[in-house]
């Protein structure tokens, strides 16, 4: 157990690590999330490299967009599934979402067509089964883990190697953002996601908001059951989602506080803006002379 004063300065050190001009270049282990999540994270990774930081990415061999095309060290590990498996299961998931339009949490999280998440939640076992990769990470003396927490693998890696973690995310499933950051989120005033309520809820809406919050505590554990079992095996101790998220040193939130409902935030929660998409291209210039009524 690190001394209390050391745990207190770790978030500050990580903030300095991600900022230019304050300290010498750092060494970051990047554990990204595949798909659209990678688009914005890649832009940050490229900027960190330009500023002289040393980065190493670990990724599953079977991935959509994590094949690197820029100058960075990449460590891959084999998986039990292929890209074709990902494509097939994602189409099943996407089609079910378009057809059903679920509004209750049970249907969203317990949908039998959510098989694509089984792949996302299973690859961390493959990472730790790669003995050479585990030894490489252990011997590399990384300063921190830079990760997208969607599939929890980056948080497992950070906890296993006792490294500070910098989380890069728009938000999390269920209540783990608030609980992991120890951030108050009173259900009488802060609407839960997916409900579409305003911050001036009626009595009936507040009751529905409370029920939805209770559903999160009931069903989210089952949705993450497989990855939490894997985390418990890897860390050799019973692990909950709260255990993993509460290890986070810095929360980089890809949103803006003016776009969310008013609520308390903690000092280690930083609003950075942005969404999961490619960097937009500038619009072409149009001459007024070319526009005719």
RACOR-V218876 format. One record per backbone hydrogen bond with DSSP energy under -0.5 kcal/mol. CO is the residue of the C=O (numbers start at 1). NH is the residue of the N-H. E is the energy in kcal/mol with one decimal. If there is no record, write none. Layout:
co = {CO,CO}
nh = {NH,NH}
e = {E,E}
//
This chain:
co = {3,4,5,6,7,9,10,11,12,13,14,16,19,26,26,27,27,28,28,29,29,30,30,31,34,35,36,36,37,38,39,40,41,42,43,44,45,46,47,48,49,53,54,55,56,57,59,61,66,70,73,74,75,77,82,83,84,85,86,87,88,89,90,91,92,93,94,95,96,97,104,105,106,111,114,114,115,115,116,117,118,119,119,122,122,123,124,125,126,127,129,130,131,132,133,134,135,136,143,144,145,145,146,147,147,148,149,152,153,154,155,156,157,158,159,164,165,165,165,166,167,167,169,173,175,176,177,178,179,182,186,186,189,192,202,203,204,205,206,207,208,209,210,211,212,213,214,215,216,219,220,222,224,225,226,227,228,229,230,231,232,232,240,241,242,244,245,250,250,251,251,252,252,253,253,253,255,256,256,257,266,268,268,270,270,275,287,288,290}
nh = {7,8,9,10,11,13,14,15,16,17,18,19,22,28,54,143,144,30,56,31,146,32,58,148,37,38,39,40,41,42,43,44,45,46,47,48,49,50,51,53,52,55,28,73,30,75,77,63,68,72,57,76,59,61,86,87,88,89,90,91,92,93,94,95,96,97,98,99,100,101,108,109,110,114,117,118,118,119,120,121,122,122,123,125,126,127,128,129,130,130,131,134,135,136,137,138,139,140,164,29,147,166,31,149,168,151,152,156,157,158,159,160,161,163,162,145,167,249,250,147,169,252,254,176,179,180,181,183,182,184,189,190,191,195,206,207,208,209,210,211,212,213,214,215,216,217,218,219,220,223,224,225,228,229,230,231,232,233,234,235,236,237,244,245,246,247,248,167,252,253,270,169,254,255,272,273,273,259,260,260,269,251,270,253,272,277,290,291,292}
e = {-2.1,-1.7,-1.3,-1.1,-0.6,-2.4,-2.4,-2.2,-2.1,-1.9,-1.6,-1.4,-0.7,-0.5,-2.9,-3.1,-1.0,-0.6,-2.1,-0.6,-2.8,-0.6,-2.3,-1.4,-0.7,-1.5,-0.9,-0.7,-1.2,-2.9,-1.1,-1.3,-2.4,-2.7,-1.7,-2.4,-2.1,-2.1,-1.4,-2.1,-1.8,-0.6,-2.7,-0.9,-3.3,-3.4,-1.5,-1.0,-0.7,-1.3,-2.6,-0.5,-2.2,-2.5,-1.8,-2.7,-2.5,-2.5,-2.5,-2.0,-1.7,-2.2,-3.1,-2.5,-1.9,-1.9,-2.0,-2.0,-2.4,-1.4,-1.6,-2.8,-2.5,-1.8,-1.5,-0.5,-0.9,-0.8,-1.6,-2.6,-0.7,-0.7,-1.1,-1.0,-0.8,-1.8,-2.0,-1.3,-0.7,-1.0,-1.3,-2.2,-2.4,-2.2,-2.4,-2.2,-2.2,-1.0,-0.6,-2.4,-0.6,-3.3,-2.2,-0.5,-2.7,-0.5,-0.8,-2.1,-2.6,-2.4,-2.1,-2.6,-2.3,-2.6,-0.5,-2.6,-0.6,-2.0,-1.8,-2.5,-0.6,-3.4,-2.6,-1.1,-2.1,-2.5,-1.9,-3.3,-0.8,-0.5,-1.7,-2.7,-0.6,-1.1,-2.5,-2.1,-2.2,-2.5,-2.1,-2.4,-2.4,-2.0,-2.1,-2.3,-1.8,-1.5,-1.4,-3.2,-2.0,-1.9,-1.9,-1.0,-2.3,-2.1,-2.2,-2.3,-2.2,-1.9,-2.6,-2.8,-0.9,-1.2,-1.4,-2.5,-2.4,-0.9,-1.4,-2.9,-0.7,-0.8,-3.4,-2.3,-0.6,-2.4,-2.9,-0.9,-2.2,-2.2,-0.6,-0.6,-1.9,-3.3,-0.6,-3.0,-0.6,-1.5,-1.2,-1.1,-0.7}
//
